[in-house]
Each structure stands twice: as C-alpha cells, then as structure tokens.
Amino acid sequence: MLAKKFRLPIQSFGRPGANQKIKIVRSEYFTVKSRPNDLGFSRFGTVISRKVSKSAVKRNKIKRIIFNFIRLNKLHLKPGRDVLIIVSPKVAQITKTEIEEKIKSLV
C-alpha cells in the first residue's frame, strides 16, 4: 500500500488557487487531474464510484492495483504534484496488467 504521506485527501483537491491550474488528461478507462503543490513530493488519490462495481471488494482491489503501481514507480513520476485518478466503469472488465499499462501511459 502507498504510504500515508503520498496519499491525497480527495476532499482537499477541490478548487485550486488563482495561480494553480488543473491539468486534465482523459482516456477510455481513467481521467487524471493534476495540479502543482508546495510539497517536495507528489500525492495521489483515486475516486472509484459504485458504477465501476457494486462490490466494494472489487473496487478496493482496483484501488490497491493503482496504489501499488504508484508505489513501485513513484521515483519515475514527476514530483511536486497532486494527482487525482478517476476510474471509469470500463476498468472492471480489464486485467491487472492492462490497468497498470493504462495508468503508466497517463501518469
């Protein structure tokens, strides 16, 4: 699991300040929103709605896959950003390796 220091409280992602611009990247499976932060490291958060899967077990499994990928590859990611990953319902139909490939191409 990702260390608490690197987790983004998604409620705080809200509206940016006047000098902060949110960058949005969309794909078929994910929407990634990112903005700069004043920290020396990046923080990551995920939003997975019940539309993805009715089962909380499946939603948590997808979240663990995403956070584990970020934990293993955070050295290759751009520092100093808050990144929010919003999961599309189509993700429930693909495998773990495909999820990791799609996130790698976006982040």
Phi and psi in radians as a Rosetta constraint file:
Dihedral C 1 N 2 CA 2 C 2 CIRCULARHARMONIC -1.322 0.35
Dihedral N 2 CA 2 C 2 N 3 CIRCULARHARMONIC 2.381 0.35
Dihedral C 2 N 3 CA 3 C 3 CIRCULARHARMONIC -1.063 0.35
Dihedral N 3 CA 3 C 3 N 4 CIRCULARHARMONIC 2.593 0.35
Dihedral C 3 N 4 CA 4 C 4 CIRCULARHARMONIC -1.023 0.35
Dihedral N 4 CA 4 C 4 N 5 CIRCULARHARMONIC -0.574 0.35
Dihedral C 4 N 5 CA 5 C 5 CIRCULARHARMONIC -1.019 0.35
Dihedral N 5 CA 5 C 5 N 6 CIRCULARHARMONIC -0.572 0.35
Dihedral C 5 N 6 CA 6 C 6 CIRCULARHARMONIC -1.657 0.35
Dihedral N 6 CA 6 C 6 N 7 CIRCULARHARMONIC 0.026 0.35
Dihedral C 6 N 7 CA 7 C 7 CIRCULARHARMONIC -1.567 0.35
Dihedral N 7 CA 7 C 7 N 8 CIRCULARHARMONIC 2.389 0.35
Dihedral C 7 N 8 CA 8 C 8 CIRCULARHARMONIC -1.664 0.35
Dihedral N 8 CA 8 C 8 N 9 CIRCULARHARMONIC 2.144 0.35
Dihedral C 8 N 9 CA 9 C 9 CIRCULARHARMONIC -1.230 0.35
Dihedral N 9 CA 9 C 9 N 10 CIRCULARHARMONIC 1.911 0.35
Dihedral C 9 N 10 CA 10 C 10 CIRCULARHARMONIC -1.127 0.35
Dihedral N 10 CA 10 C 10 N 11 CIRCULARHARMONIC -0.378 0.35
Dihedral C 10 N 11 CA 11 C 11 CIRCULARHARMONIC -1.191 0.35
Dihedral N 11 CA 11 C 11 N 12 CIRCULARHARMONIC -0.486 0.35
Dihedral C 11 N 12 CA 12 C 12 CIRCULARHARMONIC -1.470 0.35
Dihedral N 12 CA 12 C 12 N 13 CIRCULARHARMONIC -0.084 0.35
Dihedral C 12 N 13 CA 13 C 13 CIRCULARHARMONIC -1.221 0.35
Dihedral N 13 CA 13 C 13 N 14 CIRCULARHARMONIC -0.577 0.35
Dihedral C 13 N 14 CA 14 C 14 CIRCULARHARMONIC 0.097 0.35
Dihedral N 14 CA 14 C 14 N 15 CIRCULARHARMONIC -2.467 0.35
Dihedral C 14 N 15 CA 15 C 15 CIRCULARHARMONIC -1.425 0.35
Dihedral N 15 CA 15 C 15 N 16 CIRCULARHARMONIC 2.367 0.35
Dihedral C 15 N 16 CA 16 C 16 CIRCULARHARMONIC -1.364 0.35
Dihedral N 16 CA 16 C 16 N 17 CIRCULARHARMONIC 2.882 0.35
Dihedral C 16 N 17 CA 17 C 17 CIRCULARHARMONIC -1.245 0.35
Dihedral N 17 CA 17 C 17 N 18 CIRCULARHARMONIC 3.140 0.35
Dihedral C 17 N 18 CA 18 C 18 CIRCULARHARMONIC -1.133 0.35
Dihedral N 18 CA 18 C 18 N 19 CIRCULARHARMONIC -0.570 0.35
Dihedral C 18 N 19 CA 19 C 19 CIRCULARHARMONIC -1.668 0.35
Dihedral N 19 CA 19 C 19 N 20 CIRCULARHARMONIC -0.009 0.35
Dihedral C 19 N 20 CA 20 C 20 CIRCULARHARMONIC -1.820 0.35
Dihedral N 20 CA 20 C 20 N 21 CIRCULARHARMONIC 2.210 0.35
Dihedral C 20 N 21 CA 21 C 21 CIRCULARHARMONIC -1.910 0.35
Dihedral N 21 CA 21 C 21 N 22 CIRCULARHARMONIC 2.368 0.35
Dihedral C 21 N 22 CA 22 C 22 CIRCULARHARMONIC -1.549 0.35
Dihedral N 22 CA 22 C 22 N 23 CIRCULARHARMONIC 2.219 0.35
Dihedral C 22 N 23 CA 23 C 23 CIRCULARHARMONIC -1.707 0.35
Dihedral N 23 CA 23 C 23 N 24 CIRCULARHARMONIC 2.235 0.35
Dihedral C 23 N 24 CA 24 C 24 CIRCULARHARMONIC -2.048 0.35
Dihedral N 24 CA 24 C 24 N 25 CIRCULARHARMONIC 2.247 0.35
Dihedral C 24 N 25 CA 25 C 25 CIRCULARHARMONIC -2.166 0.35
Dihedral N 25 CA 25 C 25 N 26 CIRCULARHARMONIC 2.202 0.35
Dihedral C 25 N 26 CA 26 C 26 CIRCULARHARMONIC -2.009 0.35
Dihedral N 26 CA 26 C 26 N 27 CIRCULARHARMONIC 2.562 0.35
Dihedral C 26 N 27 CA 27 C 27 CIRCULARHARMONIC -2.453 0.35
Dihedral N 27 CA 27 C 27 N 28 CIRCULARHARMONIC -3.086 0.35
Dihedral C 27 N 28 CA 28 C 28 CIRCULARHARMONIC -1.153 0.35
Dihedral N 28 CA 28 C 28 N 29 CIRCULARHARMONIC -0.532 0.35
Dihedral C 28 N 29 CA 29 C 29 CIRCULARHARMONIC -1.891 0.35
Dihedral N 29 CA 29 C 29 N 30 CIRCULARHARMONIC -0.431 0.35
Dihedral C 29 N 30 CA 30 C 30 CIRCULARHARMONIC -2.434 0.35
Dihedral N 30 CA 30 C 30 N 31 CIRCULARHARMONIC 2.695 0.35
Dihedral C 30 N 31 CA 31 C 31 CIRCULARHARMONIC -2.119 0.35
Dihedral N 31 CA 31 C 31 N 32 CIRCULARHARMONIC 2.207 0.35
Dihedral C 31 N 32 CA 32 C 32 CIRCULARHARMONIC -2.018 0.35
Dihedral N 32 CA 32 C 32 N 33 CIRCULARHARMONIC 2.123 0.35
Dihedral C 32 N 33 CA 33 C 33 CIRCULARHARMONIC -1.948 0.35
Dihedral N 33 CA 33 C 33 N 34 CIRCULARHARMONIC 2.315 0.35
Dihedral C 33 N 34 CA 34 C 34 CIRCULARHARMONIC -2.435 0.35
Dihedral N 34 CA 34 C 34 N 35 CIRCULARHARMONIC 2.636 0.35
Dihedral C 34 N 35 CA 35 C 35 CIRCULARHARMONIC -2.613 0.35
Dihedral N 35 CA 35 C 35 N 36 CIRCULARHARMONIC 2.727 0.35
Dihedral C 35 N 36 CA 36 C 36 CIRCULARHARMONIC -1.243 0.35
Dihedral N 36 CA 36 C 36 N 37 CIRCULARHARMONIC 2.635 0.35
Dihedral C 36 N 37 CA 37 C 37 CIRCULARHARMONIC -2.206 0.35
Dihedral N 37 CA 37 C 37 N 38 CIRCULARHARMONIC 2.977 0.35
Dihedral C 37 N 38 CA 38 C 38 CIRCULARHARMONIC -1.607 0.35
Dihedral N 38 CA 38 C 38 N 39 CIRCULARHARMONIC 0.179 0.35
Dihedral C 38 N 39 CA 39 C 39 CIRCULARHARMONIC -1.628 0.35
Dihedral N 39 CA 39 C 39 N 40 CIRCULARHARMONIC 2.851 0.35
Dihedral C 39 N 40 CA 40 C 40 CIRCULARHARMONIC -1.515 0.35
Dihedral N 40 CA 40 C 40 N 41 CIRCULARHARMONIC 0.136 0.35
Dihedral C 40 N 41 CA 41 C 41 CIRCULARHARMONIC -2.490 0.35
Dihedral N 41 CA 41 C 41 N 42 CIRCULARHARMONIC 2.875 0.35
Dihedral C 41 N 42 CA 42 C 42 CIRCULARHARMONIC -1.627 0.35
Dihedral N 42 CA 42 C 42 N 43 CIRCULARHARMONIC 2.616 0.35
Dihedral C 42 N 43 CA 43 C 43 CIRCULARHARMONIC -2.096 0.35
Dihedral N 43 CA 43 C 43 N 44 CIRCULARHARMONIC 2.555 0.35
Dihedral C 43 N 44 CA 44 C 44 CIRCULARHARMONIC -2.246 0.35
Dihedral N 44 CA 44 C 44 N 45 CIRCULARHARMONIC 2.479 0.35
Dihedral C 44 N 45 CA 45 C 45 CIRCULARHARMONIC -2.456 0.35
Dihedral N 45 CA 45 C 45 N 46 CIRCULARHARMONIC 2.738 0.35
Dihedral C 45 N 46 CA 46 C 46 CIRCULARHARMONIC -2.262 0.35
Dihedral N 46 CA 46 C 46 N 47 CIRCULARHARMONIC 2.606 0.35
Dihedral C 46 N 47 CA 47 C 47 CIRCULARHARMONIC -2.183 0.35
Dihedral N 47 CA 47 C 47 N 48 CIRCULARHARMONIC 2.091 0.35
Dihedral C 47 N 48 CA 48 C 48 CIRCULARHARMONIC -2.237 0.35
Dihedral N 48 CA 48 C 48 N 49 CIRCULARHARMONIC 1.941 0.35
Dihedral C 48 N 49 CA 49 C 49 CIRCULARHARMONIC -1.455 0.35
Dihedral N 49 CA 49 C 49 N 50 CIRCULARHARMONIC 2.992 0.35
Dihedral C 49 N 50 CA 50 C 50 CIRCULARHARMONIC -1.238 0.35
Dihedral N 50 CA 50 C 50 N 51 CIRCULARHARMONIC -0.220 0.35
Dihedral C 50 N 51 CA 51 C 51 CIRCULARHARMONIC -1.189 0.35
Dihedral N 51 CA 51 C 51 N 52 CIRCULARHARMONIC -0.472 0.35
Dihedral C 51 N 52 CA 52 C 52 CIRCULARHARMONIC -1.151 0.35
Dihedral N 52 CA 52 C 52 N 53 CIRCULARHARMONIC -0.844 0.35
Dihedral C 52 N 53 CA 53 C 53 CIRCULARHARMONIC -2.796 0.35
Dihedral N 53 CA 53 C 53 N 54 CIRCULARHARMONIC 2.453 0.35
Dihedral C 53 N 54 CA 54 C 54 CIRCULARHARMONIC -1.225 0.35
Dihedral N 54 CA 54 C 54 N 55 CIRCULARHARMONIC -0.453 0.35
Dihedral C 54 N 55 CA 55 C 55 CIRCULARHARMONIC -1.464 0.35
Dihedral N 55 CA 55 C 55 N 56 CIRCULARHARMONIC 2.163 0.35
Dihedral C 55 N 56 CA 56 C 56 CIRCULARHARMONIC -1.132 0.35
Dihedral N 56 CA 56 C 56 N 57 CIRCULARHARMONIC -0.526 0.35
Dihedral C 56 N 57 CA 57 C 57 CIRCULARHARMONIC -1.080 0.35
Dihedral N 57 CA 57 C 57 N 58 CIRCULARHARMONIC -0.772 0.35
Dihedral C 57 N 58 CA 58 C 58 CIRCULARHARMONIC -1.202 0.35
Dihedral N 58 CA 58 C 58 N 59 CIRCULARHARMONIC -0.687 0.35
Dihedral C 58 N 59 CA 59 C 59 CIRCULARHARMONIC -1.115 0.35
Dihedral N 59 CA 59 C 59 N 60 CIRCULARHARMONIC -0.734 0.35
Dihedral C 59 N 60 CA 60 C 60 CIRCULARHARMONIC -1.181 0.35
Dihedral N 60 CA 60 C 60 N 61 CIRCULARHARMONIC -0.579 0.35
Dihedral C 60 N 61 CA 61 C 61 CIRCULARHARMONIC -1.121 0.35
Dihedral N 61 CA 61 C 61 N 62 CIRCULARHARMONIC -0.747 0.35
Dihedral C 61 N 62 CA 62 C 62 CIRCULARHARMONIC -1.103 0.35
Dihedral N 62 CA 62 C 62 N 63 CIRCULARHARMONIC -0.730 0.35
Dihedral C 62 N 63 CA 63 C 63 CIRCULARHARMONIC -1.102 0.35
Dihedral N 63 CA 63 C 63 N 64 CIRCULARHARMONIC -0.716 0.35
Dihedral C 63 N 64 CA 64 C 64 CIRCULARHARMONIC -1.132 0.35
Dihedral N 64 CA 64 C 64 N 65 CIRCULARHARMONIC -0.669 0.35
Dihedral C 64 N 65 CA 65 C 65 CIRCULARHARMONIC -1.067 0.35
Dihedral N 65 CA 65 C 65 N 66 CIRCULARHARMONIC -0.797 0.35
Dihedral C 65 N 66 CA 66 C 66 CIRCULARHARMONIC -1.117 0.35
Dihedral N 66 CA 66 C 66 N 67 CIRCULARHARMONIC -0.872 0.35
Dihedral C 66 N 67 CA 67 C 67 CIRCULARHARMONIC -1.163 0.35
Dihedral N 67 CA 67 C 67 N 68 CIRCULARHARMONIC -0.605 0.35
Dihedral C 67 N 68 CA 68 C 68 CIRCULARHARMONIC -1.158 0.35
Dihedral N 68 CA 68 C 68 N 69 CIRCULARHARMONIC -0.722 0.35
Dihedral C 68 N 69 CA 69 C 69 CIRCULARHARMONIC -1.057 0.35
Dihedral N 69 CA 69 C 69 N 70 CIRCULARHARMONIC -0.772 0.35
Dihedral C 69 N 70 CA 70 C 70 CIRCULARHARMONIC -1.128 0.35
Dihedral N 70 CA 70 C 70 N 71 CIRCULARHARMONIC -0.727 0.35
Dihedral C 70 N 71 CA 71 C 71 CIRCULARHARMONIC -1.050 0.35
Dihedral N 71 CA 71 C 71 N 72 CIRCULARHARMONIC -0.726 0.35
Dihedral C 71 N 72 CA 72 C 72 CIRCULARHARMONIC -1.343 0.35
Dihedral N 72 CA 72 C 72 N 73 CIRCULARHARMONIC -0.401 0.35
Dihedral C 72 N 73 CA 73 C 73 CIRCULARHARMONIC -2.072 0.35
Dihedral N 73 CA 73 C 73 N 74 CIRCULARHARMONIC 0.264 0.35
Dihedral C 73 N 74 CA 74 C 74 CIRCULARHARMONIC -1.178 0.35
Dihedral N 74 CA 74 C 74 N 75 CIRCULARHARMONIC -0.361 0.35
Dihedral C 74 N 75 CA 75 C 75 CIRCULARHARMONIC -1.238 0.35
Dihedral N 75 CA 75 C 75 N 76 CIRCULARHARMONIC -0.440 0.35
Dihedral C 75 N 76 CA 76 C 76 CIRCULARHARMONIC -1.588 0.35
Dihedral N 76 CA 76 C 76 N 77 CIRCULARHARMONIC -0.073 0.35
Dihedral C 76 N 77 CA 77 C 77 CIRCULARHARMONIC -1.661 0.35
Dihedral N 77 CA 77 C 77 N 78 CIRCULARHARMONIC 2.714 0.35
Dihedral C 77 N 78 CA 78 C 78 CIRCULARHARMONIC -1.167 0.35
Dihedral N 78 CA 78 C 78 N 79 CIRCULARHARMONIC 2.206 0.35
Dihedral C 78 N 79 CA 79 C 79 CIRCULARHARMONIC -1.404 0.35
Dihedral N 79 CA 79 C 79 N 80 CIRCULARHARMONIC 2.828 0.35
Dihedral C 79 N 80 CA 80 C 80 CIRCULARHARMONIC 1.360 0.35
Dihedral N 80 CA 80 C 80 N 81 CIRCULARHARMONIC 0.561 0.35
Dihedral C 80 N 81 CA 81 C 81 CIRCULARHARMONIC -2.314 0.35
Dihedral N 81 CA 81 C 81 N 82 CIRCULARHARMONIC 2.588 0.35
Dihedral C 81 N 82 CA 82 C 82 CIRCULARHARMONIC -1.735 0.35
Dihedral N 82 CA 82 C 82 N 83 CIRCULARHARMONIC 2.160 0.35
Dihedral C 82 N 83 CA 83 C 83 CIRCULARHARMONIC -2.123 0.35
Dihedral N 83 CA 83 C 83 N 84 CIRCULARHARMONIC 2.168 0.35
Dihedral C 83 N 84 CA 84 C 84 CIRCULARHARMONIC -1.975 0.35
Dihedral N 84 CA 84 C 84 N 85 CIRCULARHARMONIC 2.152 0.35
Dihedral C 84 N 85 CA 85 C 85 CIRCULARHARMONIC -1.871 0.35
Dihedral N 85 CA 85 C 85 N 86 CIRCULARHARMONIC 2.047 0.35
Dihedral C 85 N 86 CA 86 C 86 CIRCULARHARMONIC -1.802 0.35
Dihedral N 86 CA 86 C 86 N 87 CIRCULARHARMONIC 2.188 0.35
Dihedral C 86 N 87 CA 87 C 87 CIRCULARHARMONIC -1.645 0.35
Dihedral N 87 CA 87 C 87 N 88 CIRCULARHARMONIC 2.334 0.35
Dihedral C 87 N 88 CA 88 C 88 CIRCULARHARMONIC -1.505 0.35
Dihedral N 88 CA 88 C 88 N 89 CIRCULARHARMONIC 2.676 0.35
Dihedral C 88 N 89 CA 89 C 89 CIRCULARHARMONIC -1.044 0.35
Dihedral N 89 CA 89 C 89 N 90 CIRCULARHARMONIC -0.380 0.35
Dihedral C 89 N 90 CA 90 C 90 CIRCULARHARMONIC -1.196 0.35
Dihedral N 90 CA 90 C 90 N 91 CIRCULARHARMONIC -0.300 0.35
Dihedral C 90 N 91 CA 91 C 91 CIRCULARHARMONIC -1.119 0.35
Dihedral N 91 CA 91 C 91 N 92 CIRCULARHARMONIC -0.508 0.35
Dihedral C 91 N 92 CA 92 C 92 CIRCULARHARMONIC -1.117 0.35
Dihedral N 92 CA 92 C 92 N 93 CIRCULARHARMONIC -0.283 0.35
Dihedral C 92 N 93 CA 93 C 93 CIRCULARHARMONIC -1.715 0.35
Dihedral N 93 CA 93 C 93 N 94 CIRCULARHARMONIC -0.045 0.35
Dihedral C 93 N 94 CA 94 C 94 CIRCULARHARMONIC -1.946 0.35
Dihedral N 94 CA 94 C 94 N 95 CIRCULARHARMONIC 2.906 0.35
Dihedral C 94 N 95 CA 95 C 95 CIRCULARHARMONIC -1.515 0.35
Dihedral N 95 CA 95 C 95 N 96 CIRCULARHARMONIC 3.005 0.35
Dihedral C 95 N 96 CA 96 C 96 CIRCULARHARMONIC -1.046 0.35
Dihedral N 96 CA 96 C 96 N 97 CIRCULARHARMONIC -0.803 0.35
Dihedral C 96 N 97 CA 97 C 97 CIRCULARHARMONIC -1.141 0.35
Dihedral N 97 CA 97 C 97 N 98 CIRCULARHARMONIC -0.617 0.35
Dihedral C 97 N 98 CA 98 C 98 CIRCULARHARMONIC -1.182 0.35
Dihedral N 98 CA 98 C 98 N 99 CIRCULARHARMONIC -0.657 0.35
Dihedral C 98 N 99 CA 99 C 99 CIRCULARHARMONIC -1.067 0.35
Dihedral N 99 CA 99 C 99 N 100 CIRCULARHARMONIC -0.807 0.35
Dihedral C 99 N 100 CA 100 C 100 CIRCULARHARMONIC -1.095 0.35
Dihedral N 100 CA 100 C 100 N 101 CIRCULARHARMONIC -0.704 0.35
Dihedral C 100 N 101 CA 101 C 101 CIRCULARHARMONIC -1.134 0.35
Dihedral N 101 CA 101 C 101 N 102 CIRCULARHARMONIC -0.728 0.35
Dihedral C 101 N 102 CA 102 C 102 CIRCULARHARMONIC -1.160 0.35
Dihedral N 102 CA 102 C 102 N 103 CIRCULARHARMONIC -0.697 0.35
Dihedral C 102 N 103 CA 103 C 103 CIRCULARHARMONIC -1.179 0.35
Dihedral N 103 CA 103 C 103 N 104 CIRCULARHARMONIC -0.693 0.35
Dihedral C 103 N 104 CA 104 C 104 CIRCULARHARMONIC -1.057 0.35
Dihedral N 104 CA 104 C 104 N 105 CIRCULARHARMONIC -0.668 0.35
Dihedral C 104 N 105 CA 105 C 105 CIRCULARHARMONIC -1.248 0.35
Dihedral N 105 CA 105 C 105 N 106 CIRCULARHARMONIC -0.464 0.35
Dihedral C 105 N 106 CA 106 C 106 CIRCULARHARMONIC -1.547 0.35
Dihedral N 106 CA 106 C 106 N 107 CIRCULARHARMONIC -0.736 0.35
